[in-house]
Amino acid sequence: MDNLITFSITVFTGFFAITNPISNMTLFLSLTQGADEKTKLDINKRANIIAFIIVTVFVLLGKFIFELFNISIPAFKITGGILIFYIGFDMLQSKQSSVKSIKHVHIDENIAVSPLAIPILAGPGTIVTSMNFVSKVEPIQIFLVIAIFGLMSLITYFTFRLSDHIVKVVGYNVISVIGKIMGLIIAIIGTGMIVEGIKISFDL
């Protein structure tokens, strides 16, 4: 039981850092600026549902994908760790990661799919993180990963829904600091994946 609690906390922390709902709500506000409340709500709902489906598919089919493309666990952990470290490093420097770059987007409900669901909420970093959590685990842990990402999607949904009020109360400076802290956590997670991949490769 203690192992499952520790695992759940680790998964939640990882997902919270990589999806970063506090910082991403400013992107949501900029993308939906000028839209009415109903349109914002529809975009918010669709984006989180689509992101949840995408991550769930990769969690459930991760092992099959590994076997299909002959991907080894060490190679996945090292490559995924480098990618996640890169995203975190960009966040620490107050840069918007090129993995999540956004240019001019017209306000319509298609932005729920791209760029909101992909790559902001369920981008490469999120997918790599989720697959890393289920690379060598039991079915109960796979269920926990899906359930925790579902909880994360709910948190993101309500964060986006209350984004106008949160920004007014908290301010952009505090949100920027939170983004840097999340960037540090993401970079540490990436480094941990790289170290773990090297240990498995050399059987350390």
N, C-alpha and C positions, 0 to 999 in steps of 0.2 A: 504493500500500500504506500509506504514511504517513497519507494522508487517511482510510483505512478504520480504522486504529488510533485516530486522534484521534476519529473519529466514534463508534467503539465505546466509548471511554472516556467521552465526553460522554453517550452514551445510558445507560451503566451508572450513572454518577453521578446523572443525572436520575432514573432509575427508583429507585435506592437511596434518594434523598432523599424522593421522593414516596410510595413504599410504606413506607419507614421501618420495617423489620422489627424493629429493636431496641425502639423505642417501642411499636409495635403489639403486641408480645408481652405487654405488661402488660394490654392490652385483651383479648387472647386468654385470658389467665389469669383475668381477671375474668368473662368470658363463660362459661368452662367450669369455673368453680369448683364443686367438688362432684361433677363427672363422673368416671367411672372412666377408666383409661388407654386402653382400647379406644375408648370414645366420643370422647375427646379426639383420638386418632389419626385416627379416621374424619372428624371435623369438620375437622381440620387438612388432611387430604388432599383432601377435597371442596372446601373453600374455595379452595385454591390452584389446583386443576384448573379450577374454574369461572372464577376470576379470569383465568387464562391464556387460556381460550377467549374470554372477553369481549374482552380486549385484542387478541388475535389477529384477531378479527372486525373490530374497528374499524381495525386497522392495514391489513388487506387490503381493506376496503371503504371506507376513508376518502375516497378520491378520488370514488367513486361517491356517497357521502353528500354530499360537497361539491356535486357536480353536481346531485343530486336536489333539494336544498334551496337551490340557487343561492347557496352560501356562498363568499365570496371568501377567498383566502389571508390578505390583510391583516386583514380583519374577524375571521377565526378566531384569528389570532395575537394581536391586541389584546385580544379578549374572553377568550380562553384565558389570556393573560398576567395579566389582571386577576384572574381566578378563582384561578390558581395563587399569585399574590402574596398574595391574601387568606388562603389556606390557610396559607402560610408565615408571614404576619404574626401570625395566631392562635397558631401554634406558638411563635413567639418570645415571645409574652406568656403562655406556659404555659396557653393556653386550648385546649380541645378544639374543633377547627373544627366549626362548625354543619353543614358539609358531611358530617361523619362523626359526627354526634350519635347517641348510644346511650342508650336508656332501659332500662327493665326488660325483660330477655329471658329466657324460660324455657329451661332446658337441654334441648335436643333437637337432632337433627342438622340441622334447618332453619336454625339460626343459621349453618351453613356457607355458605348462600346469602345470607342477610341477617341480621345486618349484616356478617359477615366478608368474604365475596367482594365484595358490594356493600353499602355504599360504601367499606369500609375498604381492601381490597386493590385493587379495580378501580373506584374512584370517579371522579367527574368530573375530578379533577386528574390521575389516572393516564391516563385515556382521552385527555384534552386533550394531555398530554405525549407520549403515544405517537403520536397523529395529527400533532402538530407535527414530530416526528422524520421522518415519511414524507411531509410535504406536498410536497416537491420533491426527490425522490431517485431513484436507480436501483434496480432489483430486488434487487441484492446487498445494498443498505443496508436494504431492507425486510426481507429475510431476517435480517440482523443484528439488527434491532430485535426481531423475534419471538424469535430465539435468546437474546438478552440478557434479555428479559423472562422467558423460560423459565428461565434461570439464576437470575434474581431470585426466581422462584416457588420454586425448589429451596432457595435460601438462606432464604427466609421459612419454608418447610416445616420445615427443620432448626432454625431459630431458635425457632419455636413448639414444636417437639418437645422442645427442650432448655430451654424457658423457665423452668421451676422452678429448674433448676440455675444458669442464667445470672443470674437475679434474686438468688439466694442469694450468689453469688460477687461480682457487680458491685455490686448495691445499686440502689435506686430513684433515689438522687441522681445517680449517674453516668448512668443511663438518661435522666433528665430533662435533663441537660446535653447529651447526644447529640441529644435531641429538639429542643433549641433550635438546635444547629448545623445540623441537617437543615432546620429552619424557615428559617434564614438562607439556606441554599443554594436552597431552594424559592422564596423571595422574589426572589432574584437571577435565577433561571431565568425567573420570571414577568416581571420587569422587562425582561430581555433579549428575551423574546417581544414585549412591547409596543413596545420600541424598533425591533425588526426589522419589525414590522407597520407602524409609522409610516414607516420608511424605504422599504418597498415601496410604500406608498400614495402617497408624494410622489416616488418614484423618486430617492431620495437616494443 
